[in-house]
Amino acid sequence: MTTQEQEDLIVVIAAGILCVVREKGTSGAPAGHLYAAVMSWLNLDAFEIVMAKLEQMGMVVKRGQCYYATQKLAGAR
């Protein structure tokens, strides 16, 4: 797999994660469940980097062990 293919895969995975987090709404999306869904493609370190980047972008916030959509993500429908 080329670097470009890897980058494209990460973008697709991140988009999927964002869809799940947005759909979970006020219930939140458990981090462990999200990781379990993507562990075939990302190791734990890579998953945590992706989630940290999504937090930095203001799309999600982590409270406890769950991720929640921010207003920025909720408005991105």
Distance bins in CASP14 RR format, pairs under 12 A and 6 or more apart:
PFRMAT RR
TARGET T0000
AUTHOR 0000-0000-0000
RMODE 2
METHOD distances of the structure
MODEL  1
1 7 0 0 0 0 0 1 0 0 0 0 0
1 8 0 0 0 0 1 0 0 0 0 0 0
1 9 1 0 0 1 0 0 0 0 0 0 0
1 10 0 0 0 0 0 1 0 0 0 0 0
1 41 0 0 0 0 0 1 0 0 0 0 0
2 8 0 0 0 0 1 0 0 0 0 0 0
2 9 0 0 0 0 0 1 0 0 0 0 0
3 9 0 0 0 0 0 1 0 0 0 0 0
3 10 0 0 0 0 0 1 0 0 0 0 0
4 10 0 0 0 0 0 1 0 0 0 0 0
4 11 0 0 0 0 0 1 0 0 0 0 0
5 11 0 0 0 0 0 1 0 0 0 0 0
5 12 0 0 0 0 0 1 0 0 0 0 0
5 41 0 0 0 0 0 1 0 0 0 0 0
6 12 0 0 0 0 0 1 0 0 0 0 0
6 13 0 0 0 0 0 1 0 0 0 0 0
6 41 0 0 0 0 1 0 0 0 0 0 0
6 42 0 0 0 0 0 1 0 0 0 0 0
6 46 0 0 0 0 1 0 0 0 0 0 0
7 13 0 0 0 0 0 1 0 0 0 0 0
7 14 0 0 0 0 0 1 0 0 0 0 0
7 46 0 0 0 0 0 1 0 0 0 0 0
7 50 0 0 0 0 0 1 0 0 0 0 0
8 14 0 0 0 0 0 1 0 0 0 0 0
8 15 0 0 0 0 0 1 0 0 0 0 0
8 41 0 0 0 0 0 1 0 0 0 0 0
9 15 0 0 0 0 0 1 0 0 0 0 0
9 16 0 0 0 0 0 1 0 0 0 0 0
9 38 0 0 0 0 0 1 0 0 0 0 0
9 40 0 0 0 0 0 1 0 0 0 0 0
9 41 1 0 0 1 0 0 0 0 0 0 0
9 42 0 0 0 0 1 0 0 0 0 0 0
9 46 0 0 0 0 0 1 0 0 0 0 0
9 50 0 0 0 0 0 1 0 0 0 0 0
10 16 0 0 0 0 0 1 0 0 0 0 0
10 17 0 0 0 0 0 1 0 0 0 0 0
10 38 0 0 0 0 1 0 0 0 0 0 0
10 41 0 0 0 0 1 0 0 0 0 0 0
10 42 1 0 0 1 0 0 0 0 0 0 0
10 46 1 0 0 1 0 0 0 0 0 0 0
10 47 0 0 0 0 0 1 0 0 0 0 0
10 49 0 0 0 0 1 0 0 0 0 0 0
10 50 1 0 0 1 0 0 0 0 0 0 0
10 51 0 0 0 0 0 1 0 0 0 0 0
10 53 0 0 0 0 1 0 0 0 0 0 0
10 54 0 0 0 0 0 1 0 0 0 0 0
11 17 0 0 0 0 0 1 0 0 0 0 0
11 18 0 0 0 0 0 1 0 0 0 0 0
11 41 0 0 0 0 0 1 0 0 0 0 0
11 50 0 0 0 0 1 0 0 0 0 0 0
11 53 0 0 0 0 0 1 0 0 0 0 0
11 54 0 0 0 0 0 1 0 0 0 0 0
12 18 0 0 0 0 0 1 0 0 0 0 0
12 19 0 0 0 0 0 1 0 0 0 0 0
12 38 0 0 0 0 0 1 0 0 0 0 0
12 41 0 0 0 0 1 0 0 0 0 0 0
12 42 0 0 0 0 0 1 0 0 0 0 0
12 50 0 0 0 0 0 1 0 0 0 0 0
13 19 0 0 0 0 0 1 0 0 0 0 0
13 20 0 0 0 0 0 1 0 0 0 0 0
13 34 0 0 0 0 1 0 0 0 0 0 0
13 35 0 0 0 0 0 1 0 0 0 0 0
13 37 0 0 0 0 1 0 0 0 0 0 0
13 38 1 0 1 0 0 0 0 0 0 0 0
13 39 0 0 0 0 0 1 0 0 0 0 0
13 40 0 0 0 0 0 1 0 0 0 0 0
13 41 1 0 0 1 0 0 0 0 0 0 0
13 42 1 0 0 1 0 0 0 0 0 0 0
13 46 0 0 0 0 1 0 0 0 0 0 0
13 47 0 0 0 0 1 0 0 0 0 0 0
13 49 0 0 0 0 0 1 0 0 0 0 0
13 50 1 0 0 1 0 0 0 0 0 0 0
13 51 0 0 0 0 0 1 0 0 0 0 0
13 53 0 0 0 0 0 1 0 0 0 0 0
13 54 0 0 0 0 0 1 0 0 0 0 0
14 20 0 0 0 0 0 1 0 0 0 0 0
14 21 0 0 0 0 0 1 0 0 0 0 0
14 34 0 0 0 0 0 1 0 0 0 0 0
14 38 0 0 0 0 1 0 0 0 0 0 0
14 41 0 0 0 0 0 1 0 0 0 0 0
14 42 0 0 0 0 1 0 0 0 0 0 0
14 46 0 0 0 0 0 1 0 0 0 0 0
14 47 0 0 0 0 0 1 0 0 0 0 0
14 49 0 0 0 0 0 1 0 0 0 0 0
14 50 1 0 1 0 0 0 0 0 0 0 0
14 51 0 0 0 0 1 0 0 0 0 0 0
14 52 0 0 0 0 0 1 0 0 0 0 0
14 53 1 0 0 1 0 0 0 0 0 0 0
14 54 1 0 0 1 0 0 0 0 0 0 0
14 55 0 0 0 0 0 1 0 0 0 0 0
14 57 0 0 0 0 1 0 0 0 0 0 0
14 59 0 0 0 0 1 0 0 0 0 0 0
14 60 0 0 0 0 0 1 0 0 0 0 0
14 67 0 0 0 0 0 1 0 0 0 0 0
14 73 0 0 0 0 0 1 0 0 0 0 0
15 21 0 0 0 0 0 1 0 0 0 0 0
15 22 0 0 0 0 0 1 0 0 0 0 0
15 38 0 0 0 0 0 1 0 0 0 0 0
15 50 0 0 0 0 0 1 0 0 0 0 0
15 54 0 0 0 0 0 1 0 0 0 0 0
15 59 0 0 0 0 0 1 0 0 0 0 0
15 73 0 0 0 0 0 1 0 0 0 0 0
15 76 0 0 0 0 0 1 0 0 0 0 0
16 22 0 0 0 0 1 0 0 0 0 0 0
16 23 0 0 0 0 1 0 0 0 0 0 0
16 29 0 0 0 0 0 1 0 0 0 0 0
16 34 0 0 0 0 1 0 0 0 0 0 0
16 37 0 0 0 0 1 0 0 0 0 0 0
16 38 0 0 0 0 1 0 0 0 0 0 0
16 41 0 0 0 0 0 1 0 0 0 0 0
16 50 0 0 0 0 0 1 0 0 0 0 0
16 54 0 0 0 0 0 1 0 0 0 0 0
16 59 0 0 0 0 0 1 0 0 0 0 0
16 60 0 0 0 0 0 1 0 0 0 0 0
16 73 0 0 0 0 0 1 0 0 0 0 0
17 23 0 0 0 0 0 1 0 0 0 0 0
17 24 0 0 0 0 0 1 0 0 0 0 0
17 29 1 0 0 1 0 0 0 0 0 0 0
17 31 0 0 0 0 0 1 0 0 0 0 0
17 32 0 0 0 0 0 1 0 0 0 0 0
17 33 0 0 0 0 0 1 0 0 0 0 0
17 34 1 0 1 0 0 0 0 0 0 0 0
17 35 0 0 0 0 1 0 0 0 0 0 0
17 36 0 0 0 0 0 1 0 0 0 0 0
17 37 0 0 0 0 1 0 0 0 0 0 0
17 38 1 0 0 1 0 0 0 0 0 0 0
17 41 0 0 0 0 0 1 0 0 0 0 0
17 42 0 0 0 0 1 0 0 0 0 0 0
17 47 0 0 0 0 1 0 0 0 0 0 0
17 50 1 0 0 1 0 0 0 0 0 0 0
17 51 1 0 0 1 0 0 0 0 0 0 0
17 53 0 0 0 0 0 1 0 0 0 0 0
17 54 1 0 0 1 0 0 0 0 0 0 0
17 55 0 0 0 0 0 1 0 0 0 0 0
17 59 0 0 0 0 1 0 0 0 0 0 0
17 60 0 0 0 0 1 0 0 0 0 0 0
17 67 0 0 0 0 1 0 0 0 0 0 0
17 69 0 0 0 0 0 1 0 0 0 0 0
17 73 0 0 0 0 0 1 0 0 0 0 0
18 24 0 0 0 0 0 1 0 0 0 0 0
18 25 0 0 0 0 0 1 0 0 0 0 0
18 29 0 0 0 0 1 0 0 0 0 0 0
18 34 0 0 0 0 0 1 0 0 0 0 0
18 50 0 0 0 0 0 1 0 0 0 0 0
18 51 0 0 0 0 0 1 0 0 0 0 0
18 53 0 0 0 0 0 1 0 0 0 0 0
18 54 1 0 0 1 0 0 0 0 0 0 0
18 55 0 0 0 0 0 1 0 0 0 0 0
18 57 0 0 0 0 1 0 0 0 0 0 0
18 58 0 0 0 0 0 1 0 0 0 0 0
18 59 1 0 0 1 0 0 0 0 0 0 0
18 60 1 0 0 1 0 0 0 0 0 0 0
18 67 0 0 0 0 1 0 0 0 0 0 0
18 68 0 0 0 0 0 1 0 0 0 0 0
18 69 1 0 0 1 0 0 0 0 0 0 0
18 70 0 0 0 0 0 1 0 0 0 0 0
18 72 0 0 0 0 0 1 0 0 0 0 0
18 73 1 0 0 1 0 0 0 0 0 0 0
18 74 0 0 0 0 0 1 0 0 0 0 0
18 75 0 0 0 0 0 1 0 0 0 0 0
18 76 0 0 0 0 1 0 0 0 0 0 0
18 77 0 0 0 0 0 1 0 0 0 0 0
19 25 0 0 0 0 0 1 0 0 0 0 0
19 29 0 0 0 0 1 0 0 0 0 0 0
19 34 0 0 0 0 0 1 0 0 0 0 0
19 37 0 0 0 0 0 1 0 0 0 0 0
19 59 0 0 0 0 0 1 0 0 0 0 0
19 60 0 0 0 0 0 1 0 0 0 0 0
19 69 0 0 0 0 1 0 0 0 0 0 0
19 73 0 0 0 0 1 0 0 0 0 0 0
19 76 0 0 0 0 0 1 0 0 0 0 0
19 77 0 0 0 0 0 1 0 0 0 0 0
20 27 0 0 0 0 0 1 0 0 0 0 0
20 28 0 0 0 0 1 0 0 0 0 0 0
20 29 1 0 1 0 0 0 0 0 0 0 0
20 30 0 0 0 0 0 1 0 0 0 0 0
20 31 0 0 0 0 0 1 0 0 0 0 0
20 32 0 0 0 0 0 1 0 0 0 0 0
20 33 0 0 0 0 1 0 0 0 0 0 0
20 34 1 0 0 1 0 0 0 0 0 0 0
20 35 0 0 0 0 0 1 0 0 0 0 0
20 36 0 0 0 0 0 1 0 0 0 0 0
20 37 1 0 0 1 0 0 0 0 0 0 0
20 38 0 0 0 0 0 1 0 0 0 0 0
20 54 0 0 0 0 0 1 0 0 0 0 0
20 60 0 0 0 0 0 1 0 0 0 0 0
20 66 0 0 0 0 0 1 0 0 0 0 0
20 67 0 0 0 0 1 0 0 0 0 0 0
20 68 0 0 0 0 0 1 0 0 0 0 0
20 69 0 0 0 0 1 0 0 0 0 0 0
20 73 0 0 0 0 0 1 0 0 0 0 0
21 27 0 0 0 0 0 1 0 0 0 0 0
21 28 1 0 0 1 0 0 0 0 0 0 0
21 29 1 0 1 0 0 0 0 0 0 0 0
21 30 0 0 0 0 0 1 0 0 0 0 0
21 31 0 0 0 0 0 1 0 0 0 0 0
21 33 0 0 0 0 0 1 0 0 0 0 0
21 34 1 0 0 1 0 0 0 0 0 0 0
21 37 0 0 0 0 0 1 0 0 0 0 0
21 50 0 0 0 0 0 1 0 0 0 0 0
21 51 0 0 0 0 1 0 0 0 0 0 0
21 54 0 0 0 0 1 0 0 0 0 0 0
21 55 0 0 0 0 0 1 0 0 0 0 0
21 58 0 0 0 0 0 1 0 0 0 0 0
21 59 1 0 0 1 0 0 0 0 0 0 0
21 60 1 0 1 0 0 0 0 0 0 0 0
21 61 0 0 0 0 1 0 0 0 0 0 0
21 62 0 0 0 0 0 1 0 0 0 0 0
21 63 0 0 0 0 0 1 0 0 0 0 0
21 66 0 0 0 0 1 0 0 0 0 0 0
21 67 1 0 1 0 0 0 0 0 0 0 0
21 68 1 0 0 1 0 0 0 0 0 0 0
21 69 1 0 1 0 0 0 0 0 0 0 0
21 70 0 0 0 0 1 0 0 0 0 0 0
21 72 0 0 0 0 0 1 0 0 0 0 0
21 73 1 0 0 1 0 0 0 0 0 0 0
21 74 0 0 0 0 1 0 0 0 0 0 0
21 76 0 0 0 0 0 1 0 0 0 0 0
22 28 0 0 0 0 1 0 0 0 0 0 0
22 29 0 0 0 0 1 0 0 0 0 0 0
22 54 0 0 0 0 0 1 0 0 0 0 0
22 59 0 0 0 0 1 0 0 0 0 0 0
22 60 0 0 0 0 1 0 0 0 0 0 0
22 67 0 0 0 0 0 1 0 0 0 0 0
22 68 0 0 0 0 1 0 0 0 0 0 0
22 69 1 0 1 0 0 0 0 0 0 0 0
22 70 0 0 0 0 1 0 0 0 0 0 0
22 71 0 0 0 0 0 1 0 0 0 0 0
22 72 0 0 0 0 0 1 0 0 0 0 0
22 73 1 0 1 0 0 0 0 0 0 0 0
22 74 1 0 0 1 0 0 0 0 0 0 0
22 75 0 0 0 0 1 0 0 0 0 0 0
22 76 1 0 0 1 0 0 0 0 0 0 0
22 77 1 0 0 1 0 0 0 0 0 0 0
23 29 0 0 0 0 1 0 0 0 0 0 0
23 67 0 0 0 0 0 1 0 0 0 0 0
23 68 0 0 0 0 0 1 0 0 0 0 0
23 69 0 0 0 0 1 0 0 0 0 0 0
23 73 0 0 0 0 0 1 0 0 0 0 0
23 74 0 0 0 0 0 1 0 0 0 0 0
23 77 0 0 0 0 0 1 0 0 0 0 0
24 30 0 0 0 0 1 0 0 0 0 0 0
24 31 0 0 0 0 0 1 0 0 0 0 0
24 33 0 0 0 0 1 0 0 0 0 0 0
24 34 0 0 0 0 1 0 0 0 0 0 0
24 60 0 0 0 0 0 1 0 0 0 0 0
24 66 0 0 0 0 1 0 0 0 0 0 0
24 67 0 0 0 0 1 0 0 0 0 0 0
24 68 1 0 0 1 0 0 0 0 0 0 0
24 69 1 0 0 1 0 0 0 0 0 0 0
24 73 0 0 0 0 0 1 0 0 0 0 0
24 74 0 0 0 0 0 1 0 0 0 0 0
25 60 0 0 0 0 0 1 0 0 0 0 0
25 61 0 0 0 0 0 1 0 0 0 0 0
25 66 0 0 0 0 0 1 0 0 0 0 0
25 67 0 0 0 0 0 1 0 0 0 0 0
25 68 1 0 0 1 0 0 0 0 0 0 0
25 69 1 0 1 0 0 0 0 0 0 0 0
25 70 0 0 0 0 0 1 0 0 0 0 0
25 73 0 0 0 0 1 0 0 0 0 0 0
25 74 0 0 0 0 1 0 0 0 0 0 0
26 63 0 0 0 0 0 1 0 0 0 0 0
26 66 0 0 0 0 0 1 0 0 0 0 0
26 68 1 0 0 1 0 0 0 0 0 0 0
26 69 0 0 0 0 1 0 0 0 0 0 0
26 74 0 0 0 0 0 1 0 0 0 0 0
27 33 0 0 0 0 0 1 0 0 0 0 0
27 63 0 0 0 0 0 1 0 0 0 0 0
27 66 1 0 0 1 0 0 0 0 0 0 0
27 67 0 0 0 0 0 1 0 0 0 0 0
27 68 0 0 0 0 1 0 0 0 0 0 0
27 69 0 0 0 0 0 1 0 0 0 0 0
28 34 0 0 0 0 0 1 0 0 0 0 0
28 60 0 0 0 0 1 0 0 0 0 0 0
28 61 0 0 0 0 1 0 0 0 0 0 0
28 62 0 0 0 0 1 0 0 0 0 0 0
28 63 0 0 0 0 1 0 0 0 0 0 0
28 64 0 0 0 0 0 1 0 0 0 0 0
28 65 0 0 0 0 1 0 0 0 0 0 0
28 66 1 0 1 0 0 0 0 0 0 0 0
28 67 1 0 0 1 0 0 0 0 0 0 0
28 68 1 0 1 0 0 0 0 0 0 0 0
28 69 0 0 0 0 1 0 0 0 0 0 0
28 70 0 0 0 0 0 1 0 0 0 0 0
28 73 0 0 0 0 0 1 0 0 0 0 0
29 35 0 0 0 0 0 1 0 0 0 0 0
29 36 0 0 0 0 0 1 0 0 0 0 0
29 37 0 0 0 0 1 0 0 0 0 0 0
29 38 0 0 0 0 0 1 0 0 0 0 0
29 51 0 0 0 0 0 1 0 0 0 0 0
29 54 0 0 0 0 0 1 0 0 0 0 0
29 60 0 0 0 0 1 0 0 0 0 0 0
29 61 0 0 0 0 0 1 0 0 0 0 0
29 62 0 0 0 0 1 0 0 0 0 0 0
29 63 0 0 0 0 0 1 0 0 0 0 0
29 64 0 0 0 0 0 1 0 0 0 0 0
29 65 0 0 0 0 1 0 0 0 0 0 0
29 66 1 0 0 1 0 0 0 0 0 0 0
29 67 1 0 1 0 0 0 0 0 0 0 0
29 68 1 0 0 1 0 0 0 0 0 0 0
29 69 0 0 0 0 1 0 0 0 0 0 0
29 73 0 0 0 0 0 1 0 0 0 0 0
30 36 0 0 0 0 1 0 0 0 0 0 0
30 37 0 0 0 0 0 1 0 0 0 0 0
30 62 0 0 0 0 0 1 0 0 0 0 0
30 63 0 0 0 0 0 1 0 0 0 0 0
30 64 0 0 0 0 1 0 0 0 0 0 0
30 65 1 0 1 0 0 0 0 0 0 0 0
30 66 1 0 1 0 0 0 0 0 0 0 0
30 67 0 0 0 0 1 0 0 0 0 0 0
30 68 0 0 0 0 0 1 0 0 0 0 0
31 37 0 0 0 0 0 1 0 0 0 0 0
31 38 0 0 0 0 0 1 0 0 0 0 0
31 39 0 0 0 0 0 1 0 0 0 0 0
31 44 0 0 0 0 0 1 0 0 0 0 0
31 47 0 0 0 0 1 0 0 0 0 0 0
31 48 0 0 0 0 1 0 0 0 0 0 0
31 50 0 0 0 0 0 1 0 0 0 0 0
31 51 1 0 0 1 0 0 0 0 0 0 0
31 52 0 0 0 0 0 1 0 0 0 0 0
31 54 0 0 0 0 0 1 0 0 0 0 0
31 55 0 0 0 0 0 1 0 0 0 0 0
31 60 0 0 0 0 0 1 0 0 0 0 0
31 62 1 0 0 1 0 0 0 0 0 0 0
31 63 0 0 0 0 0 1 0 0 0 0 0
31 64 0 0 0 0 1 0 0 0 0 0 0
31 65 1 0 1 0 0 0 0 0 0 0 0
31 66 1 0 0 1 0 0 0 0 0 0 0
31 67 1 0 0 1 0 0 0 0 0 0 0
31 68 0 0 0 0 0 1 0 0 0 0 0
32 38 0 0 0 0 0 1 0 0 0 0 0
32 39 0 0 0 0 1 0 0 0 0 0 0
32 44 0 0 0 0 1 0 0 0 0 0 0
32 47 0 0 0 0 1 0 0 0 0 0 0
32 48 0 0 0 0 0 1 0 0 0 0 0
32 51 0 0 0 0 0 1 0 0 0 0 0
32 62 0 0 0 0 0 1 0 0 0 0 0
32 64 0 0 0 0 0 1 0 0 0 0 0
32 65 1 0 0 1 0 0 0 0 0 0 0
32 66 0 0 0 0 1 0 0 0 0 0 0
32 67 0 0 0 0 1 0 0 0 0 0 0
33 39 0 0 0 0 0 1 0 0 0 0 0
33 47 0 0 0 0 0 1 0 0 0 0 0
33 65 0 0 0 0 1 0 0 0 0 0 0
33 66 0 0 0 0 1 0 0 0 0 0 0
33 67 0 0 0 0 1 0 0 0 0 0 0
34 42 0 0 0 0 0 1 0 0 0 0 0
34 44 0 0 0 0 0 1 0 0 0 0 0
34 47 1 0 0 1 0 0 0 0 0 0 0
34 48 0 0 0 0 0 1 0 0 0 0 0
34 50 0 0 0 0 1 0 0 0 0 0 0
34 51 1 0 0 1 0 0 0 0 0 0 0
34 54 0 0 0 0 0 1 0 0 0 0 0
34 60 0 0 0 0 1 0 0 0 0 0 0
34 62 0 0 0 0 0 1 0 0 0 0 0
34 65 0 0 0 0 0 1 0 0 0 0 0
34 66 0 0 0 0 1 0 0 0 0 0 0
34 67 1 0 0 1 0 0 0 0 0 0 0
34 68 0 0 0 0 0 1 0 0 0 0 0
35 41 0 0 0 0 0 1 0 0 0 0 0
35 42 1 0 0 1 0 0 0 0 0 0 0
35 43 0 0 0 0 1 0 0 0 0 0 0
35 44 1 0 0 1 0 0 0 0 0 0 0
35 45 0 0 0 0 0 1 0 0 0 0 0
35 46 0 0 0 0 0 1 0 0 0 0 0
35 47 1 0 1 0 0 0 0 0 0 0 0
35 48 0 0 0 0 1 0 0 0 0 0 0
35 50 0 0 0 0 0 1 0 0 0 0 0
35 51 0 0 0 0 1 0 0 0 0 0 0
35 65 0 0 0 0 0 1 0 0 0 0 0
35 67 0 0 0 0 0 1 0 0 0 0 0
36 42 0 0 0 0 0 1 0 0 0 0 0
36 44 0 0 0 0 0 1 0 0 0 0 0
36 47 0 0 0 0 1 0 0 0 0 0 0
37 47 0 0 0 0 1 0 0 0 0 0 0
38 44 0 0 0 0 0 1 0 0 0 0 0
38 46 0 0 0 0 1 0 0 0 0 0 0
38 47 1 0 0 1 0 0 0 0 0 0 0
38 48 0 0 0 0 0 1 0 0 0 0 0
38 50 0 0 0 0 1 0 0 0 0 0 0
38 51 0 0 0 0 0 1 0 0 0 0 0
39 45 0 0 0 0 0 1 0 0 0 0 0
39 46 0 0 0 0 1 0 0 0 0 0 0
39 47 1 0 0 1 0 0 0 0 0 0 0
40 46 0 0 0 0 0 1 0 0 0 0 0
40 47 0 0 0 0 0 1 0 0 0 0 0
41 47 0 0 0 0 1 0 0 0 0 0 0
41 50 0 0 0 0 0 1 0 0 0 0 0
42 48 0 0 0 0 1 0 0 0 0 0 0
42 49 0 0 0 0 1 0 0 0 0 0 0
42 50 1 0 0 1 0 0 0 0 0 0 0
42 51 0 0 0 0 1 0 0 0 0 0 0
43 49 0 0 0 0 1 0 0 0 0 0 0
43 50 0 0 0 0 0 1 0 0 0 0 0
44 50 0 0 0 0 0 1 0 0 0 0 0
44 51 0 0 0 0 0 1 0 0 0 0 0
45 51 0 0 0 0 0 1 0 0 0 0 0
45 52 0 0 0 0 0 1 0 0 0 0 0
46 52 0 0 0 0 0 1 0 0 0 0 0
46 53 0 0 0 0 0 1 0 0 0 0 0
47 53 0 0 0 0 0 1 0 0 0 0 0
47 54 0 0 0 0 0 1 0 0 0 0 0
47 67 0 0 0 0 0 1 0 0 0 0 0
48 54 0 0 0 0 0 1 0 0 0 0 0
48 55 0 0 0 0 0 1 0 0 0 0 0
48 62 0 0 0 0 0 1 0 0 0 0 0
48 67 0 0 0 0 0 1 0 0 0 0 0
49 55 0 0 0 0 0 1 0 0 0 0 0
49 56 0 0 0 0 0 1 0 0 0 0 0
50 56 0 0 0 0 0 1 0 0 0 0 0
50 57 0 0 0 0 0 1 0 0 0 0 0
50 59 0 0 0 0 0 1 0 0 0 0 0
50 60 0 0 0 0 0 1 0 0 0 0 0
50 67 0 0 0 0 0 1 0 0 0 0 0
51 57 0 0 0 0 0 1 0 0 0 0 0
51 58 0 0 0 0 0 1 0 0 0 0 0
51 59 0 0 0 0 1 0 0 0 0 0 0
51 60 1 0 0 1 0 0 0 0 0 0 0
51 61 0 0 0 0 0 1 0 0 0 0 0
51 62 1 0 0 1 0 0 0 0 0 0 0
51 65 0 0 0 0 0 1 0 0 0 0 0
51 66 0 0 0 0 0 1 0 0 0 0 0
51 67 1 0 0 1 0 0 0 0 0 0 0
52 58 0 0 0 0 0 1 0 0 0 0 0
52 59 0 0 0 0 0 1 0 0 0 0 0
52 60 0 0 0 0 1 0 0 0 0 0 0
52 61 0 0 0 0 0 1 0 0 0 0 0
52 62 0 0 0 0 1 0 0 0 0 0 0
52 67 0 0 0 0 0 1 0 0 0 0 0
53 59 0 0 0 0 1 0 0 0 0 0 0
53 60 0 0 0 0 1 0 0 0 0 0 0
54 60 1 0 1 0 0 0 0 0 0 0 0
54 61 0 0 0 0 1 0 0 0 0 0 0
54 62 0 0 0 0 1 0 0 0 0 0 0
54 67 0 0 0 0 1 0 0 0 0 0 0
54 68 0 0 0 0 0 1 0 0 0 0 0
54 69 0 0 0 0 0 1 0 0 0 0 0
54 70 0 0 0 0 1 0 0 0 0 0 0
54 72 0 0 0 0 0 1 0 0 0 0 0
54 73 0 0 0 0 1 0 0 0 0 0 0
54 76 0 0 0 0 0 1 0 0 0 0 0
55 61 1 0 0 1 0 0 0 0 0 0 0
55 62 1 0 0 1 0 0 0 0 0 0 0
55 63 0 0 0 0 0 1 0 0 0 0 0
55 67 0 0 0 0 1 0 0 0 0 0 0
55 68 0 0 0 0 0 1 0 0 0 0 0
55 69 0 0 0 0 0 1 0 0 0 0 0
55 70 0 0 0 0 1 0 0 0 0 0 0
55 72 0 0 0 0 0 1 0 0 0 0 0
55 73 0 0 0 0 0 1 0 0 0 0 0
56 62 0 0 0 0 0 1 0 0 0 0 0
56 70 0 0 0 0 0 1 0 0 0 0 0
56 72 0 0 0 0 0 1 0 0 0 0 0
57 70 0 0 0 0 1 0 0 0 0 0 0
57 72 1 0 0 1 0 0 0 0 0 0 0
57 73 0 0 0 0 1 0 0 0 0 0 0
57 76 0 0 0 0 0 1 0 0 0 0 0
58 67 0 0 0 0 0 1 0 0 0 0 0
58 68 0 0 0 0 0 1 0 0 0 0 0
58 69 0 0 0 0 1 0 0 0 0 0 0
58 70 1 0 1 0 0 0 0 0 0 0 0
58 71 0 0 0 0 1 0 0 0 0 0 0
58 72 1 0 1 0 0 0 0 0 0 0 0
58 73 1 0 0 1 0 0 0 0 0 0 0
58 74 0 0 0 0 0 1 0 0 0 0 0
58 75 0 0 0 0 0 1 0 0 0 0 0
58 76 0 0 0 0 0 1 0 0 0 0 0
59 67 0 0 0 0 1 0 0 0 0 0 0
59 68 0 0 0 0 0 1 0 0 0 0 0
59 69 1 0 0 1 0 0 0 0 0 0 0
59 70 1 0 0 1 0 0 0 0 0 0 0
59 71 0 0 0 0 0 1 0 0 0 0 0
59 72 1 0 1 0 0 0 0 0 0 0 0
59 73 1 0 1 0 0 0 0 0 0 0 0
59 74 0 0 0 0 1 0 0 0 0 0 0
59 75 0 0 0 0 0 1 0 0 0 0 0
59 76 1 0 0 1 0 0 0 0 0 0 0
60 66 0 0 0 0 1 0 0 0 0 0 0
60 67 1 0 1 0 0 0 0 0 0 0 0
60 68 1 0 0 1 0 0 0 0 0 0 0
60 69 1 0 0 1 0 0 0 0 0 0 0
60 70 1 0 0 1 0 0 0 0 0 0 0
60 71 0 0 0 0 0 1 0 0 0 0 0
60 72 0 0 0 0 1 0 0 0 0 0 0
60 73 1 0 0 1 0 0 0 0 0 0 0
60 74 0 0 0 0 0 1 0 0 0 0 0
60 76 0 0 0 0 0 1 0 0 0 0 0
61 67 1 0 0 1 0 0 0 0 0 0 0
61 68 1 0 1 0 0 0 0 0 0 0 0
61 69 0 0 0 0 1 0 0 0 0 0 0
61 70 1 0 1 0 0 0 0 0 0 0 0
61 71 0 0 0 0 0 1 0 0 0 0 0
61 72 0 0 0 0 0 1 0 0 0 0 0
61 73 0 0 0 0 1 0 0 0 0 0 0
61 74 0 0 0 0 0 1 0 0 0 0 0
62 68 1 0 0 1 0 0 0 0 0 0 0
62 69 0 0 0 0 0 1 0 0 0 0 0
62 70 0 0 0 0 0 1 0 0 0 0 0
63 69 0 0 0 0 0 1 0 0 0 0 0
63 70 0 0 0 0 0 1 0 0 0 0 0
67 73 0 0 0 0 1 0 0 0 0 0 0
68 74 0 0 0 0 1 0 0 0 0 0 0
69 75 0 0 0 0 1 0 0 0 0 0 0
69 76 0 0 0 0 1 0 0 0 0 0 0
69 77 0 0 0 0 0 1 0 0 0 0 0
70 76 0 0 0 0 1 0 0 0 0 0 0
71 77 0 0 0 0 0 1 0 0 0 0 0
END
